[in-house]
Amino acid sequence: MNINRNLKILLLFLSILFFQLQFQSLKAEDTNNLDDEELPAIDPFAGGVGTTNQGSVDTTGQVSQSGGLLNGMRLVGTILGENKKIAIFSSPDGGAFKFEESETITDSTTLLDVFKDVVIVQDESKNEFEVYMNNIIKPRGG
């Protein structure tokens, strides 16, 4: 009788140990999943990102690098509501600015229209440009 009791206690102890190890491995696997973590809107390791592809238009249709059109700002988000459409820009120093449609972004640039992934801006010469989330600025045209 004493052997049966010791055997039951041993089996109980081994099963508790087995289940504890099973749950512990699941917990460790869940915390190491880096793909589901949120990433910052601005890449802190990309130096000079705010000034790339902004300025005057070159021969290929891309905007060359000089920071003129948006003064070094880049599009980081859009908000589309029932009554308002807002574009959010980030400056190279880390500041965030929000602009509504028909609002002046810089002295020479006006925000014309806001879409999900792109905004349309106009410079003082009435040239229209598409500004994308990946910091590409293209002349708008036909």
C-alpha positions in Angstrom: 0.0 0.0 0.0 2.8 2.3 0.8 4.3 1.7 -2.7 1.1 2.7 -4.4 0.9 5.9 -2.4 4.5 6.8 -3.2 3.9 6.0 -6.9 0.8 8.3 -7.0 2.8 11.1 -5.3 5.6 10.7 -7.8 3.3 10.7 -10.8 1.5 13.8 -9.5 4.8 15.6 -9.0 6.1 14.6 -12.5 2.8 15.7 -14.2 2.9 19.1 -12.4 6.6 19.5 -13.4 5.7 18.5 -17.0 2.8 21.1 -17.3 4.9 23.8 -15.7 7.6 23.3 -18.3 5.1 23.3 -21.1 3.6 26.7 -20.1 7.0 28.2 -19.4 8.1 27.5 -23.0 5.0 29.1 -24.4 5.5 32.2 -22.4 9.1 32.6 -23.6 8.1 32.1 -27.2 5.4 34.8 -27.0 7.7 37.5 -25.6 10.4 37.0 -28.3 8.1 37.7 -31.2 9.5 41.0 -32.6 7.3 41.0 -35.8 4.2 42.1 -33.9 5.9 45.1 -32.1 4.9 48.6 -33.2 7.6 50.6 -34.9 8.2 54.3 -34.6 6.8 56.6 -37.4 10.3 58.1 -37.8 13.3 55.9 -38.1 15.8 57.2 -35.5 18.7 55.4 -37.2 18.2 56.9 -40.7 20.4 60.0 -40.7 19.1 63.0 -42.7 15.9 61.3 -43.8 13.9 64.5 -43.5 15.9 66.2 -46.3 15.9 63.5 -49.0 14.0 63.9 -52.2 12.8 67.4 -51.5 13.6 70.5 -53.5 13.6 71.3 -57.2 12.5 69.0 -60.0 15.3 67.3 -61.9 15.3 65.9 -65.5 13.9 62.5 -64.4 10.8 64.0 -62.8 12.0 63.4 -59.3 12.5 66.2 -56.8 16.1 66.8 -56.2 17.7 67.2 -52.7 17.7 70.7 -51.3 14.9 70.9 -48.7 13.1 73.7 -50.6 9.6 72.5 -51.2 8.7 71.4 -47.7 11.7 72.9 -45.8 13.0 69.4 -44.9 9.7 68.1 -43.6 8.3 64.7 -44.5 4.8 63.2 -44.6 4.3 60.8 -41.7 0.5 60.4 -41.6 -2.9 61.4 -42.8 -6.2 61.6 -41.0 -9.4 61.4 -43.1 -12.5 62.4 -41.3 -16.1 63.2 -42.4 -15.5 67.0 -42.3 -11.7 67.4 -42.3 -8.7 65.9 -44.0 -5.4 66.4 -42.1 -1.8 65.7 -43.1 0.9 65.3 -40.5 4.4 66.3 -41.3 7.6 65.7 -39.3 10.5 68.2 -39.3 14.1 67.1 -39.2 14.4 68.1 -35.5 11.6 65.7 -34.6 8.7 68.2 -34.3 5.3 67.2 -35.7 3.0 69.6 -37.6 -0.6 69.1 -38.8 -2.1 70.9 -41.8 -5.6 70.9 -43.2 -6.5 71.1 -46.8 -5.9 74.6 -48.4 -3.6 75.5 -45.5 -0.1 77.0 -46.1 2.7 74.6 -45.2 5.6 76.9 -45.9 5.9 80.4 -47.3 5.7 79.0 -50.8 3.8 75.7 -50.5 0.1 75.0 -49.9 -1.6 71.7 -49.1 -4.3 71.1 -51.8 -5.7 67.6 -51.1 -5.2 64.7 -48.7 -5.6 61.1 -49.6 -4.8 57.9 -47.7 -1.2 57.4 -48.7 -0.4 60.7 -50.6 -1.0 64.4 -50.3 -1.0 67.0 -53.1 0.9 70.2 -52.6 1.3 73.3 -54.7 4.3 75.7 -54.9 4.2 79.4 -55.6 4.6 78.8 -59.4 1.3 76.8 -59.3 3.1 73.5 -59.9 1.5 70.6 -58.1 3.4 67.8 -56.5 2.5 64.4 -55.0 4.1 63.8 -51.6 4.2 60.1 -50.5 4.7 58.5 -47.1 8.0 57.0 -48.2 9.4 60.5 -48.6 9.2 60.6 -52.4 8.0 63.8 -54.0 6.9 63.7 -57.7 5.5 66.3 -59.9 1.8 65.8 -60.5 0.9 65.5 -64.1 -0.5 63.7 -66.8 
